[in-house]
């Protein structure tokens, strides 16, 4: 059994907007800055960050939850996929995205924890930022 961590962020968008963007190739690419190929269907494979990330959609609850198998090109070939579970909860500021990443090698845990913050949460906050109302 591998290592596990939880990270979260509040995004200025509805849970449905975040869910839809995560599972749409064009929007996922736009919000992260890396090319993605993904769909909103259970059992389909996906790639993100120009092929650096690969996985499969395992469970989907529309607007609420996404569970994926997940690996990067840094995983050893014989290494099991890790698991990413994303929950989306409405807040007064938008959506609290909570991500639990499990089955990771201990020596990669901190790298990926920081990677979610730098390569997903920060760009997503910018992507969903609403223009100031004048």
C-alpha positions in Angstrom: 0.0 0.0 0.0 1.4 3.4 -1.0 1.4 6.8 0.6 -1.6 9.2 0.6 -2.2 12.9 1.0 -5.1 15.4 0.8 -5.0 18.9 -0.7 -7.8 21.4 -1.3 -8.5 24.7 -2.8 -11.5 27.1 -3.1 -12.2 28.0 -6.8 -14.4 30.9 -7.9 -16.8 28.6 -9.9 -19.7 26.3 -9.3 -19.1 22.6 -8.7 -20.7 21.8 -12.0 -18.4 24.3 -13.8 -15.3 22.7 -12.2 -16.6 19.2 -12.9 -17.3 20.0 -16.6 -13.9 21.7 -17.1 -12.0 18.8 -15.5 -13.6 16.3 -17.9 -13.5 18.3 -21.1 -10.3 18.1 -23.2 -10.4 21.7 -24.4 -11.3 23.2 -21.0 -8.8 21.0 -19.1 -6.1 22.1 -21.5 -7.0 25.7 -21.1 -7.2 25.7 -17.3 -3.9 23.9 -16.8 -1.8 25.0 -19.7 -1.0 21.5 -20.8 -2.7 19.5 -23.6 -5.3 17.1 -22.3 -7.4 14.4 -23.9 -10.3 13.4 -21.5 -14.0 12.7 -21.5 -16.8 12.5 -19.0 -17.4 8.8 -19.3 -16.5 6.1 -16.8 -14.0 3.6 -18.1 -12.3 5.9 -20.6 -8.6 6.6 -20.6 -7.2 10.1 -20.4 -4.0 12.0 -20.7 -3.1 15.5 -19.3 -0.1 17.8 -19.3 1.1 16.9 -22.8 1.0 13.1 -22.0 3.0 13.4 -18.7 -0.2 12.2 -16.8 -2.2 9.2 -17.9 -5.1 7.4 -16.3 -8.7 6.2 -16.5 -12.0 7.5 -15.2 -13.2 5.0 -12.5 -16.2 6.7 -11.0 -18.1 9.9 -11.8 -20.9 11.6 -9.9 -22.0 14.5 -12.0 -21.0 17.8 -10.4 -19.9 16.2 -7.2 -17.1 13.6 -7.5 -14.4 12.3 -9.9 -12.3 9.2 -9.2 -9.4 8.3 -11.5 -6.5 5.9 -11.8 -3.5 8.2 -12.2 0.2 7.9 -13.1 2.9 10.0 -14.7 5.8 9.2 -17.0 8.0 9.2 -13.9 6.3 6.0 -12.5 8.3 2.8 -12.9 6.8 0.5 -15.5 6.0 -2.1 -12.9 4.5 0.4 -10.5 0.8 0.3 -9.8 -1.3 3.3 -10.8 -2.1 5.7 -8.0 -5.7 6.9 -7.3 -7.1 10.4 -7.3 -10.4 11.2 -5.8 -11.8 14.7 -6.2 -14.9 15.9 -4.3 -16.6 19.2 -5.2 -18.6 21.1 -2.5 -20.3 24.4 -2.9 -19.2 27.3 -0.7 -20.0 31.0 -0.5 -16.9 31.7 -2.6 -17.6 29.0 -5.3 -16.4 25.4 -4.9 -14.1 23.6 -2.4 -12.2 21.1 -4.4 -10.7 18.4 -2.2 -8.3 16.0 -3.8 -7.1 12.7 -2.1 -4.2 11.2 -3.9 -3.4 7.6 -2.7 -1.2 4.6 -3.6 1.9 6.8 -4.2 5.5 5.8 -3.4 6.6 7.6 -0.3 9.5 9.2 -2.1 7.1 10.9 -4.6 4.4 12.1 -2.2 5.7 15.7 -1.6 6.5 16.2 -5.3 3.0 15.4 -6.3 1.4 17.3 -3.4 3.2 20.5 -4.5 2.5 19.6 -8.2 -1.3 19.7 -7.6 -1.0 23.2 -6.0 1.4 24.6 -8.6 0.1 23.0 -11.8 -3.6 22.6 -11.1 -5.0 24.7 -8.3 -3.2 28.0 -9.1 -3.9 27.9 -12.8 -7.5 26.9 -12.1 -8.0 29.9 -9.8 -6.9 32.1 -12.7 -9.0 30.2 -15.2 -12.2 30.5 -13.2 -11.6 34.1 -12.0 -14.5 36.2 -12.9 -13.9 39.6 -14.4 -14.6 42.5 -12.0 -18.1 43.9 -12.3 -18.0 47.6 -13.1 
